[in-house]
Amino acid sequence: MIKHSVRYLFTGFLLFSLMTSHIVNASLHLPNVLSSNMVLQRDKPVAIWGTADPGIPVHVRFAGQDKSVTTSPDGKWLVTLDAMPASFEPRDMAILAGKDTTLTNILVGEVWLCGGQSNMEYPMRIGLKKYKAPKRGADLADTEWKSGGNTHIRLLRIEKKNSLPDCTTNGWTACADSTLAPFSAAGYYFGKHLQEVLNVPVGLISSNWGGSRIERWTPASAYEQSPLFAAEAARKPVYIDQIDAGLHYNSMIAPLAPYTLRGFIWYQGESNAMIHDANYAEKTQLLLNAWRTAFQNPDAPFYYVQIAPYYYTKRKDKLAHTPETMAEFCELQTKCLSIPGTGQAIVTDLVDDPSNIHPSYKWEVGRRLSLWALARTYGQQGLVYSGPQYKAMKVKGIRLELTFDYVGNGLVAGRHNAETNAFEVVSDAPLTWFEVAGKDGVFHAAVAMIRGDKVLVSCPEVKKPVQVRFAWNETAMPNLFNREGLPAVPFRASKR
């Protein structure tokens, strides 16, 4: 009888030990953004966090560091690794909270978040009907993903799901044909150019949703605290311009924070142009403030793409569009350059067909975004990273004399040759898409010519011009560039 009791006691103790061991191990939870194959941000203290049983010690060991913390009463924990230099050496991270969890094949380099709507979502492999392959030239993205891509780049693709409390993802992956094919093409080529120039590992997080508006990528609290939107946001749930604020932010951005990263690239705006959004610049400021706060990075750069030429007038939206609707929205995007740490890539020359809202030459889109990062974030000297941007205007009799910033090695008429994926200067070609108006405000097509670093604009019908506009039409694909092959920024201006 005693032997049976001892046996039952031992068996019960063994079962209890196994159960508690399982519970301790199961209690350790890492957010989905932390996984094997990830890239940690170089030269910054790195946040590692998760949950476990309340009041237990957690150790994080990586690259010779051993950081520890005790979990809070609600089980949350966060440790901060010391800043590390870039490293191509694959290393493991051990996380101890009752039982070891090991994340493998981790690099240290540069990390960027790629957000937006379908033009950022646009994948390396064109497999969806709404995405069209280029009409002209080779599809470089198709060749790239089939080759497996740049092996020094790691990818994290957030699934389009409004799941809570964590985002949905299969974790970080190394570049390969199967992982690169569905990844953001603009994001990948941005990272590829950075990697090749900086010679460090690059980690890219793709979190985007086709057709989404900026309000859904911004927490509702940002609108509640804004004097411009507070009255509209007072009603719960918060809807801004008749759309639910924060929907994608809550499930596809907030769960990623506070992952340590360098900055953000952004390709979005078409859906806001469709509602004639006059407050897009203010909404961009709110989004960026919220993202910088969430990722504990108050100076994080934000480089974005101005929307491309497209036939908005042919859409059957609630609001009727004019040929100038898109240009007015682009003006608001350019206004966002007044926000510190921002940059804008222009893509007016990368369009085969303005009936396609998805320009296909994403390798060049990514490269142009990377020029802003290389110059502004990484301090590359002598790099021209923007196309000509309107600076000032003088009236010279029947002509207007325009000056520009970012002229690089000079203003030229040119074009992007899709067959060779190269920029070509078109000597002596007249400049296109300039218009002037007198005091009556009626615009007429103008003759524009380059004289040194200036552009002279005139029109026989306008004897006393006081206004000028450039590329002020949804189909405008003008030919004013700098010699570095970057297109001029659309604008309008008037004599004060």
C-alpha positions as CSV (number, residue, x, y, z in Angstrom):
1,M,0.0,0.0,0.0
2,I,2.9,2.4,0.9
3,K,4.7,1.4,-2.3
4,H,1.5,2.2,-4.4
5,S,1.2,5.6,-2.5
6,V,4.8,6.4,-3.2
7,R,4.4,5.4,-6.8
8,Y,1.3,7.6,-7.2
9,L,3.0,10.5,-5.4
10,F,6.0,10.3,-7.7
11,T,3.8,10.0,-10.8
12,G,1.8,13.0,-9.7
13,F,5.0,15.0,-9.0
14,L,6.4,14.1,-12.5
15,L,3.1,15.1,-14.2
16,F,3.1,18.4,-12.2
17,S,6.7,19.1,-13.2
18,L,6.0,18.4,-16.8
19,M,2.9,20.6,-16.7
20,T,4.6,23.5,-15.0
21,S,7.6,23.2,-17.3
22,H,5.3,23.5,-20.3
23,I,3.5,26.4,-18.7
24,V,6.7,28.4,-18.1
25,N,7.9,27.7,-21.7
26,A,4.5,28.5,-23.1
27,S,4.3,31.8,-21.2
28,L,7.2,33.3,-23.1
29,H,5.8,35.1,-26.1
30,L,7.6,37.2,-28.7
31,P,5.8,39.5,-31.1
32,N,5.8,38.3,-34.6
33,V,8.2,41.0,-35.7
34,L,10.9,39.3,-33.7
35,S,12.0,36.1,-35.4
36,S,14.9,34.2,-36.8
37,N,16.5,35.7,-39.9
38,M,15.8,39.3,-38.8
39,V,18.1,42.3,-39.2
40,L,18.8,44.4,-36.1
41,Q,19.4,48.2,-36.6
42,R,23.0,49.1,-36.4
43,D,24.4,52.0,-34.4
44,K,21.3,52.3,-32.2
45,P,20.2,50.8,-28.9
46,V,18.0,47.8,-30.0
47,A,14.7,47.0,-28.3
48,I,13.8,43.3,-27.7
49,W,10.5,42.7,-25.9
50,G,7.6,40.3,-25.3
51,T,5.5,38.8,-22.5
52,A,6.0,36.0,-20.0
53,D,4.8,35.0,-16.5
54,P,4.6,38.0,-14.1
55,G,7.6,38.5,-11.9
56,I,10.1,36.2,-13.5
57,P,13.6,37.1,-14.8
58,V,14.2,37.3,-18.6
59,H,17.6,37.2,-20.1
60,V,18.5,38.2,-23.7
61,R,21.9,37.1,-25.0
62,F,23.3,38.3,-28.3
63,A,26.7,39.2,-29.7
64,G,28.4,39.0,-26.3
65,Q,25.7,41.0,-24.5
66,D,23.6,39.6,-21.7
67,K,20.7,41.9,-20.7
68,S,18.2,41.0,-18.1
69,V,14.9,42.3,-16.7
70,T,12.1,41.1,-14.5
71,T,8.6,40.9,-16.1
72,S,6.0,43.4,-14.9
73,P,2.8,42.4,-13.0
74,D,1.1,42.1,-16.4
75,G,3.9,39.9,-17.8
76,K,5.4,42.5,-20.1
77,W,9.2,42.9,-20.5
78,L,11.6,44.8,-22.6
79,V,15.4,44.9,-22.7
80,T,17.6,47.2,-24.7
81,L,20.8,45.9,-26.4
82,D,23.7,48.2,-26.7
83,A,24.3,49.8,-30.1
84,M,26.2,47.4,-32.4
85,P,28.1,47.9,-35.7
86,A,26.9,46.3,-38.9
87,S,27.7,42.7,-39.3
88,F,27.2,40.1,-42.0
89,E,27.9,37.3,-39.5
90,P,24.8,35.2,-38.9
91,R,24.4,35.0,-35.1
92,D,21.9,33.5,-32.7
93,M,19.9,35.3,-29.9
94,A,19.0,33.3,-26.8
95,I,16.0,34.5,-24.8
96,L,15.7,32.8,-21.4
97,A,12.4,33.0,-19.4
98,G,12.1,29.6,-17.7
99,K,13.4,27.8,-20.8
100,D,15.6,28.9,-23.7
101,T,14.2,30.2,-26.9
102,T,16.7,30.7,-29.7
103,L,16.4,32.9,-32.7
104,T,18.9,32.1,-35.4
105,N,20.7,33.6,-38.4
106,I,20.4,37.3,-37.3
107,L,22.3,40.1,-39.0
108,V,23.0,43.7,-38.0
109,G,22.5,46.5,-40.5
110,E,19.9,49.0,-41.7
111,V,16.2,48.5,-41.2
112,W,13.4,50.4,-43.0
113,L,9.6,50.1,-43.0
114,C,7.8,50.3,-46.4
115,G,4.2,51.4,-46.1
116,G,1.3,52.6,-48.3
117,Q,-1.3,51.3,-50.7
118,S,-1.2,49.3,-53.9
119,N,1.8,51.0,-55.5
120,M,3.9,50.0,-52.5
121,E,2.2,46.6,-52.3
122,Y,3.0,46.1,-56.1
123,P,5.0,42.8,-56.0
124,M,8.2,41.7,-57.6
125,R,6.3,39.0,-59.4
126,I,3.3,40.3,-61.4
127,G,0.7,37.6,-60.7
128,L,-2.4,39.7,-60.0
129,K,-4.7,41.0,-62.8
130,K,-4.7,44.5,-61.4
131,Y,-0.9,44.8,-61.9
132,K,0.4,45.0,-65.4
133,A,3.9,44.3,-66.6
134,P,5.7,47.1,-68.4
135,K,4.7,47.6,-72.0
136,R,8.2,48.6,-73.0
137,G,11.6,47.2,-72.0
138,A,12.6,44.2,-69.9
139,D,10.8,43.5,-66.6
140,L,13.9,43.8,-64.4
141,A,11.8,42.7,-61.3
142,D,10.8,39.5,-63.0
143,T,14.5,38.6,-63.6
144,E,15.5,39.7,-60.1
145,W,13.1,37.6,-58.1
146,K,13.8,34.5,-60.2
147,S,17.5,34.9,-59.4
148,G,16.7,35.0,-55.7
149,G,17.7,38.7,-55.3
150,N,20.3,40.2,-53.0
151,T,21.3,37.7,-50.3
152,H,22.3,40.5,-47.9
153,I,18.7,41.6,-47.7
154,R,16.1,40.2,-45.3
155,L,12.4,40.6,-45.7
156,L,9.4,40.7,-43.4
157,R,6.0,40.9,-45.2
158,I,3.0,41.8,-43.0
159,E,-0.2,40.1,-44.2
160,K,-3.2,42.2,-45.1
161,K,-5.3,41.2,-42.1
162,N,-6.8,43.4,-39.4
163,S,-5.8,40.9,-36.7
164,L,-5.3,41.8,-33.1
165,P,-3.4,42.1,-30.9
166,D,-0.4,41.1,-33.1
167,C,0.2,41.4,-36.8
168,T,0.0,38.4,-39.1
169,T,3.3,37.4,-40.8
170,N,5.4,34.3,-41.5
171,G,8.4,36.0,-39.9
172,W,11.6,37.3,-41.3
173,T,13.1,35.5,-44.3
174,A,16.3,35.6,-46.3
175,C,16.0,36.6,-49.9
176,A,15.0,33.8,-52.2
177,D,12.8,33.4,-55.3
178,S,9.8,32.3,-53.2
179,T,10.1,35.0,-50.6
180,L,11.0,37.8,-52.9
181,A,8.3,37.2,-55.5
182,P,5.4,38.6,-53.4
183,F,7.4,41.4,-51.8
184,S,7.1,45.1,-52.5
185,A,9.0,45.9,-55.6
186,A,9.6,49.6,-54.7
187,G,10.6,48.5,-51.2
188,Y,13.0,45.9,-52.4
189,Y,14.8,48.1,-55.0
190,F,15.1,50.8,-52.3
191,G,16.8,48.3,-50.1
192,K,18.9,46.8,-52.9
193,H,20.4,50.2,-53.8
194,L,21.1,51.0,-50.1
195,Q,22.8,47.6,-49.6
196,E,25.0,47.9,-52.7
197,V,26.1,51.4,-51.8
198,L,26.5,51.1,-48.0
199,N,27.7,47.5,-48.0
200,V,25.8,46.5,-44.9
201,P,22.9,44.1,-44.4
202,V,19.4,45.6,-45.0
203,G,16.1,44.6,-43.4
204,L,12.9,45.6,-45.1
205,I,9.4,45.4,-43.4
206,S,6.5,45.7,-46.0
207,S,3.2,46.7,-44.5
208,N,0.7,48.0,-47.0
209,W,-2.8,47.6,-48.3
210,G,-4.1,48.3,-51.8
211,G,-6.7,51.0,-52.0
212,S,-6.1,52.2,-48.4
213,R,-6.3,55.8,-47.3
214,I,-3.9,57.5,-45.0
215,E,-6.5,57.8,-42.2
216,R,-6.4,54.1,-41.6
217,W,-2.6,54.1,-41.1
218,T,-2.9,56.7,-38.4
219,P,-4.1,56.1,-34.9
220,A,-7.5,57.6,-34.0
221,S,-5.9,59.2,-31.0
222,A,-3.8,61.4,-33.3
223,Y,-7.0,62.9,-34.8
224,E,-8.6,63.3,-31.4
225,Q,-5.6,65.4,-30.3
226,S,-5.4,67.5,-33.4
227,P,-7.2,70.9,-33.3
228,L,-8.0,70.5,-37.0
229,F,-9.8,67.2,-36.6
230,A,-10.8,67.1,-32.9
231,A,-14.4,68.0,-33.5
232,E,-14.8,65.4,-36.2
233,A,-13.0,62.8,-34.0
234,A,-15.2,63.4,-31.0
235,R,-17.8,60.9,-32.2
236,K,-16.9,57.3,-31.5
237,P,-15.8,55.2,-33.2
238,V,-13.5,57.8,-34.9
239,Y,-14.3,58.4,-38.6
240,I,-12.3,61.0,-40.5
241,D,-13.7,62.0,-43.9
242,Q,-16.1,59.1,-43.5
243,I,-13.5,56.3,-43.0
244,D,-12.5,54.5,-39.9
245,A,-9.2,56.0,-38.6
246,G,-6.5,53.6,-37.3
247,L,-7.8,50.4,-38.7
248,H,-4.6,49.3,-40.4
249,Y,-2.4,51.1,-37.9
250,N,-3.8,49.1,-35.0
251,S,-3.1,45.7,-36.6
252,M,-0.2,46.3,-39.1
253,I,1.9,49.1,-37.6
254,A,1.4,49.3,-33.8
255,P,2.3,45.6,-33.2
256,L,5.7,46.2,-35.0
257,A,6.7,48.9,-32.5
258,P,9.1,49.5,-30.9
259,Y,11.2,47.5,-33.4
260,T,14.4,49.6,-33.8
261,L,14.7,50.9,-37.3
262,R,16.2,53.7,-39.3
263,G,13.1,55.2,-41.0
264,F,10.1,54.9,-43.3
265,I,9.4,55.0,-47.1
266,W,5.8,55.6,-48.2
267,Y,3.9,55.3,-51.4
268,Q,0.3,56.3,-50.9
269,G,-2.1,59.0,-51.9
270,E,-4.2,57.9,-54.9
271,S,-7.2,57.0,-52.6
272,N,-7.0,60.4,-50.9
273,A,-6.8,62.2,-54.2
274,M,-10.0,60.6,-55.2
275,I,-11.8,62.3,-52.3
276,H,-10.2,65.7,-53.1
277,D,-8.5,65.6,-49.7
278,A,-7.5,69.2,-48.9
279,N,-6.0,68.2,-45.6
280,Y,-3.5,65.6,-46.8
281,A,-0.4,67.4,-45.7
282,E,-1.8,67.8,-42.2
283,K,-2.8,64.1,-42.2
284,T,0.7,63.2,-43.2
285,Q,2.1,65.2,-40.3
286,L,-0.1,63.3,-37.9
287,L,0.8,59.9,-39.4
288,L,4.5,60.7,-39.1
289,N,4.3,62.0,-35.6
290,A,2.5,58.9,-34.5
291,W,4.9,56.5,-36.2
292,R,7.9,58.3,-34.9
293,T,6.5,58.2,-31.4
294,A,5.5,54.5,-31.6
295,F,9.0,53.5,-32.8
296,Q,10.7,55.8,-30.3
297,N,12.5,57.5,-33.2
298,P,11.6,61.3,-33.2
299,D,13.9,62.1,-36.1
300,A,13.0,59.1,-38.3
301,P,13.2,60.0,-42.0
302,F,10.1,59.7,-44.2
303,Y,10.7,59.5,-47.9
304,Y,7.6,59.2,-50.1
305,V,6.5,59.0,-53.8
306,Q,4.4,61.6,-55.4
307,I,1.5,59.9,-57.2
308,A,1.9,59.3,-60.9
309,P,-0.1,60.6,-63.9
310,Y,-3.5,58.8,-64.2
311,Y,-6.9,59.4,-65.7
312,Y,-8.8,60.3,-62.6
313,T,-11.4,62.0,-64.8
314,K,-12.4,58.7,-66.2
315,R,-13.3,57.2,-62.8
316,K,-16.8,57.0,-61.5
317,D,-16.1,58.3,-58.0
318,K,-18.6,60.1,-55.8
319,L,-16.8,63.3,-56.6
320,A,-16.2,64.4,-60.2
321,H,-12.6,65.0,-61.1
322,T,-11.2,67.7,-63.4
323,P,-7.9,67.3,-65.2
324,E,-6.3,69.5,-62.5
325,T,-7.6,67.5,-59.5
326,M,-4.5,65.3,-59.4
327,A,-2.1,68.3,-59.7
328,E,-3.8,70.0,-56.8
329,F,-3.3,66.9,-54.7
330,C,0.4,66.6,-55.8
331,E,0.8,70.2,-54.6
332,L,-0.2,69.0,-51.2
333,Q,2.3,66.2,-51.3
334,T,5.0,68.6,-52.2
335,K,3.9,70.7,-49.2
336,C,4.8,67.8,-47.0
337,L,8.5,68.6,-47.7
338,S,8.1,71.3,-45.0
339,I,7.9,68.5,-42.4
340,P,11.5,67.9,-41.1
341,G,13.1,64.7,-42.3
342,T,11.0,64.2,-45.4
343,G,11.8,63.7,-49.1
344,Q,9.8,63.3,-52.3
345,A,10.5,61.1,-55.3
346,I,8.8,62.2,-58.6
347,V,7.8,59.6,-61.1
348,T,6.1,61.5,-63.9
349,D,8.3,59.9,-66.5
350,L,7.7,56.3,-65.4
351,V,4.3,55.9,-66.9
352,D,3.5,53.8,-70.0
353,D,-0.3,54.4,-69.9
354,P,-2.1,57.0,-67.8
355,S,-5.1,54.6,-67.7
356,N,-3.0,52.3,-65.4
357,I,-2.8,53.6,-61.8
358,H,0.1,51.2,-61.2
359,P,3.3,52.4,-62.9
360,S,5.4,49.4,-63.5
361,Y,9.0,50.6,-63.3
362,K,9.3,50.1,-59.6
363,W,13.1,49.5,-59.8
364,E,13.5,53.2,-60.6
365,V,11.0,54.3,-58.0
366,G,13.0,52.4,-55.4
367,R,16.3,53.8,-56.6
368,R,15.0,57.4,-56.5
369,L,13.7,56.9,-52.9
370,S,17.2,55.5,-52.0
371,L,18.9,58.7,-53.3
372,W,17.1,60.7,-50.6
373,A,18.2,58.3,-48.0
374,L,21.8,58.1,-49.1
375,A,22.1,61.9,-49.2
376,R,20.0,63.0,-46.3
377,T,20.2,60.0,-43.9
378,Y,23.6,58.6,-44.7
379,G,25.4,61.8,-45.6
380,Q,26.6,60.8,-49.1
381,Q,28.4,63.9,-50.3
382,G,27.8,65.3,-53.8
383,L,24.8,63.2,-54.5
384,V,21.9,64.7,-56.5
385,Y,18.8,63.2,-55.0
386,S,15.9,65.4,-56.3
387,G,14.8,66.7,-59.6
388,P,14.5,70.4,-60.2
389,Q,12.2,72.1,-57.8
390,Y,10.7,75.6,-58.4
391,K,12.4,78.3,-56.5
392,A,11.5,81.8,-57.8
393,M,10.0,83.7,-60.7
394,K,10.9,87.1,-62.3
395,V,8.8,88.9,-64.9
396,K,11.0,89.9,-67.8
397,G,8.7,91.8,-70.2
398,I,6.6,89.2,-72.0
399,R,8.6,86.4,-70.4
400,L,8.8,84.7,-67.0
401,E,12.2,83.7,-65.8
402,L,12.1,80.7,-63.5
403,T,14.9,79.5,-61.2
404,F,15.1,76.1,-59.6
405,D,16.7,74.3,-56.7
406,Y,18.3,70.8,-57.3
407,V,19.5,71.6,-60.8
408,G,22.4,69.2,-60.4
409,N,24.8,69.5,-63.3
410,G,22.3,71.5,-65.3
411,L,18.7,71.6,-66.6
412,V,18.0,69.5,-69.7
413,A,15.1,68.1,-71.8
414,G,15.2,64.3,-71.5
415,R,13.3,61.1,-71.1
416,H,13.5,57.8,-69.3
417,N,14.2,55.1,-71.9
418,A,12.3,52.0,-70.7
419,E,14.1,49.8,-73.3
420,T,17.5,50.4,-71.7
421,N,16.3,51.6,-68.3
422,A,18.5,54.6,-68.7
423,F,18.0,58.4,-68.9
424,E,18.6,60.1,-72.2
425,V,19.1,63.8,-72.9
426,V,17.1,64.9,-75.9
427,S,19.0,67.9,-77.2
428,D,17.1,71.0,-78.4
429,A,13.7,69.5,-77.6
430,P,11.2,72.1,-76.5
431,L,10.1,71.8,-72.9
432,T,6.6,70.5,-72.4
433,W,3.7,71.2,-70.1
434,F,4.4,74.8,-69.2
435,E,1.4,77.2,-69.1
436,V,1.2,80.9,-68.3
437,A,-1.7,83.3,-67.5
438,G,-2.3,87.0,-67.1
439,K,-4.4,88.7,-64.5
440,D,-7.5,87.2,-66.0
441,G,-6.3,83.8,-64.7
442,V,-6.8,82.0,-68.1
443,F,-3.9,79.7,-68.8
444,H,-2.4,79.1,-72.2
445,A,0.2,76.6,-73.4
446,A,3.6,78.3,-73.3
447,V,6.9,78.1,-75.1
448,A,9.6,77.2,-72.5
449,M,13.3,77.1,-73.1
450,I,16.4,76.5,-71.0
451,R,18.9,79.3,-70.6
452,G,21.7,78.2,-68.3
453,D,20.1,77.2,-65.0
454,K,16.9,79.1,-65.7
455,V,13.8,78.4,-67.8
456,L,12.2,81.2,-69.8
457,V,8.5,80.9,-70.4
458,S,6.3,82.9,-72.7
459,C,3.1,82.8,-74.8
460,P,2.0,85.1,-77.6
461,E,-1.6,85.3,-76.3
462,V,-0.4,86.5,-72.8
463,K,1.4,89.9,-73.1
464,K,1.7,90.4,-69.4
465,P,2.2,87.0,-67.7
466,V,1.9,86.9,-63.9
467,Q,1.2,83.2,-63.4
468,V,2.9,80.0,-64.4
469,R,2.2,76.3,-63.9
470,F,4.0,73.2,-64.8
471,A,2.7,69.6,-65.3
472,W,-0.7,70.9,-64.0
473,N,-2.7,68.1,-65.6
474,E,-3.4,64.4,-64.7
475,T,-1.8,63.2,-67.9
476,A,1.3,65.4,-67.8
477,M,4.5,63.6,-68.4
478,P,6.9,66.5,-68.9
479,N,10.5,66.4,-70.1
480,L,12.3,68.9,-67.8
481,F,15.0,67.1,-65.9
482,N,18.4,67.7,-64.4
483,R,21.3,66.0,-66.0
484,E,21.2,63.3,-63.3
485,G,17.9,62.1,-64.9
486,L,15.6,63.2,-62.1
487,P,12.3,64.8,-63.3
488,A,11.2,68.3,-62.2
489,V,8.5,68.7,-59.5
490,P,5.1,69.9,-60.7
491,F,4.2,73.4,-59.4
492,R,2.3,76.6,-59.9
493,A,3.3,80.1,-59.0
494,S,2.2,83.7,-59.4
495,K,3.7,87.1,-59.1
496,R,3.0,88.6,-55.7
